[in-house]
């Protein structure tokens, strides 16, 4: 038997390219079912853990999936907004807690999450360096986005311009970084957090400019009287909030209509959750969804994709087996003279057969071991598919 093993190893080494290609085919065919199981299991755990930690979400009527992905994972989605009046109505009608959110803006492609400080406490986020925002225009960075952008407390970050060639759209604002959060392994690590009032500066509903009666030059003044000053549209608003100009920032909208994209609702009991959900969904403008139910439904569609990949893996395994058999058959035909020579020098038929069996078994074993090694790596450090949503 040892002679058959030596002959099989010698032949495999001599035809190393063919052996490597066969091993790779077996590895890919074996890795597909292993990899899909490991990756999709991690994907499900990430989605479900985030959704399970958020009892209810309220937002504008529309796609509940877009609402969940926008509020929980900060994915860009075309969703409507509700007003702070709806948030106040929800917050005052429950015993639990409610946190407003606005996720319509980005800064160097990182999502800007405008919310209240209580939201950070709800998610268990703590500051690693610096402090939390306390003033308009201040921001605290998630751990990952701070590393990616190379920013730290004291630096500045510009918001992204939503419509570059639209003069009506408010200009980007310059935010001062006041803190960096500890890493949590959640979508919060990729976000920029600001106070909810900063969202209305980004929306253009809150802005500041110089005192029209004193600091604006005559070139930008259309009419001046003792009662009022009419200024030109060329007057540029402040694009940064500082301790010197913060008093000049004022609101140009009804406080009840200030836009938010979602409300995270944490009822005090299951009964309150059911009543609140039914009462809210009976209205015309606001919907309330359970993120866990929505994510579970989405994962049902993902399961169908996994079934398709499982079926594909069976086909690949069949092709790999057929290819291995074909190569082995061709190898036997091409090595007829070698087999005759081995027979003439006294090598038994069983040893010759064992030589081919060992060569085939070695290719399969190496392929499976390679797939298993990659599977272990994926299990230890699985790719975060949530980022692709």
Secondary structure, 3 states (H helix, E strand, C coil): CHHHHHHHHHHHHHCHHHHHHHHHHHHHHHHHHHHHHHHHHHHHHHHHHHHHCCCEEEEECCCHHHHHHHHHHCCCCCCCCEEHHHHHHHHHHCCCEEEEEEEEEEECCEEEEEECHHHHHHCCCCEEEECCCCCCCEEEECHHHHHHHCCCCCCEEECCCCCCCCCCCCCCCEEEEEEEECCCCCHHHHCEEEEHHHHHHHHCCEEECCCCCCCCCHHHEEEECCCCEEECCCCCCCCECCCCCHHHEEECCCHHHCEECEEEEECCCHHHHHHHHHHHHCCCCEEEECHHHHHHHHHHHHHHHHHHHHHHHHHHHHHHHHHHHHHHHHHHHHCHHHHHHHHHCCCCHHHHHHHHHHHHHHHHHHHHHHHHHHHHHHHHCCCCHHHHC
